[in-house]
Amino acid sequence: MFYPVKLVAVFTEPIGLFFVLVVVGLLLRMRGRIVGGTVVLFFGMGMLWTLSLPIVANNLVLELERKIPPQSLNAVPQAAAIVVLGGSLDLPMPGGRLVPEMVEASDRILHAFRLFQAKKAPIIIISGGNTPWSQSLLTEAVASRNLLMEWGTPESAVIIEEKSANTYENTIFTKNILVENQLSPILL
């Protein structure tokens, strides 16, 4: 299921949908449906342009973030574990990056570290393997654990799950760890 899910995601994101509409528009124009093809092309360009505007993109993200308002560390309840799902780092690559690089979702690791430092949970579980096409020598879970240890988190406080290749697998394999170790409730 990994490849079909990734393929569907590519074509349902704005840039992928734009390219689908461009191809459809060009095919329509090649088949003599000039007006219909042109409408599809302009719709695709308008959609991409509109969704790319900072005011639109930022408001869409803000609407999602409003559903769960931020809390101060003091307001966060105690838990048995802190769970960090994958997608937090760009991994080292042979002949390329020597160390992991932080990306937009790296706040997951940073916030897990802050929660651990505030003693909100004694364990951090990091989920993240490699995609089938990854050339990295490390899994994301190992790279994240190494970063947490660099910041002062003891290795004994970190459990890693490094078999997963996507978010769905992150949740399944992490749930297994939580059940096996009877860890509940969690902070995600």
N, C-alpha and C positions, 0 to 999 in steps of 0.2 A: 504493500500500500504506500510505501514511502514515495516512489516516483510519481504515481498518479496524483497524490495529494499535492506534491510540489508543483507538478505541471498545471493543475487546476489553479493553484494560487498564483502562478505566473500570469495566467490569462485573465484573472479576475481583479488583479491590482490595476490601478489607473493606467500605468504605462503599458502593461500587457494588453489591457482592453483597448487602448488607443491603437496599438499595432494590429489587433484583430480588426478593428473598424477600418483602418487604412487598407488592409488587404481586401476586406469585403468591398469597400468603396472602389478600389482599383479594379477588382474583378467585375463589379457591376458596370463600371465605365467601359471596360474592355468588351463586355457583351452588349454594348450599345445602349445601356441604360444610364446615359450621361447625367440626367437630372438626379435620379435616385443615388447614383454613385457619388455625385458631388455633395448631396445632402449628407450622406453617411460620412464622407471625408470631413466636411465642416463640423458635423456633430462630434466626431472623434477629436478634432483639434480643439473645439470649444470646451469639451469635457475635460481634456487634459489641461488646458490653460486655466479653466475655472478651478479645478482641484489643486492646481499648483500655486494659486495665489496664497500668500501667507495668511491673509485674513480668513480665507475659507479653511485651509488646512489647520491653522491654529484653533479655530472655533470647533472644528470636528473633534480634535484631540481634547480640547477643553470640555466638551460635552461628555466625553467618556470619563474624564478625570473627575468630573463633578459627582459621578455616581458613588464614588468612595472618597470622601474628603480626607485630606491628610490629618495625621495625628502627631502630637508631640511624643517624644520617647516616653515621657512620664505616663501618658495616657494609654500606651500599648500594654495589653495584659501579659502576664507571665504565660509561658508555653513550654512544652517539652522539647521542641526543636524549631529551628528556623530553616525553611526550605528555600533554596535558590534554584530556579529552573534555568535551563541553558539559554544561550543567546547573549551572553554578557561580555564576551571577549573575541577579538580576532586573534587566532592562534599563530604561533611561530610556524614558519614554512621553510623547508630546505631551500637554501639559496636566496632567501628573502628575509622576512622578519625574524629577528633573533629571539625576541621576547614577546609575550602576549601584549596586545594593545587594547586599551579600553575603548569601548564603543558607546553608542547612545544608551544601550540598556545596561551599561556597567554600574549604574546606580543600584542595581540589584545586589551586587556583591558589597558595595560600599554600605548600603543600608543594613544588610545582614551583619556586617562587621560592627556597625553602630549598635544594633540590637544586642549582639553578643557582648560588646563592651558594657552596655547598660544592664547586663545580667538578666535579660528578658527570657533567655533560654540557654541551656548548657551545651547544646549541640547545634552545629550547622550541617545541613545535608545539601550537598551540591550535586545537581543532576546535569549531565552533559557529556555525551560521547562525541563521535565525529560523524559527519555525513559520509556516505559511500565514496564521494569524490575528493574528500579532504586529503591533503598531502602532509598535514601536520604530524609531527612526531609525538605530540601530547594530545590527550583528550581535553575538552574544555573543563571537565570536572577537576582534573589534575592541575591544570594551569590556574584555575580559580583557587583551589586549595593552596597552591604555592604562593599566590598573591596574598591570601588571608594570613598565611604563616609569615610572609615578609612584613605584614603590618602588625605582627605580634600575637596572632591567634595560635594557640597550641595545636599541633597536629592531632593530638588525641581528641580534640573537640570537633573535628571535621570528619564527616562520613561522605564518601564520594560514590556516585553512581555513574559509571562511564560506558554503559552499553547503549544508551538511547541516542537516536539520530534526529529526533524532532520533538516538538513540545508534547505531542500525544504520548510518545514513549517516555519522555521525562516524567509525566504524571503517573503512568502505569508502574514503571520501575521504582519510582520514589515511594509510591503507595505501598509496594511490597516491602521496602525497607522500613517504613513506618509501622506496618502491621507486624513484621517480624520482631521489631524492637519495642513494640507496644508504646509508640510515641504519639501522644495526643494530649492536648490540642497542639496545633502548629501555627507558626507565623509564616506567611508566604510572601 
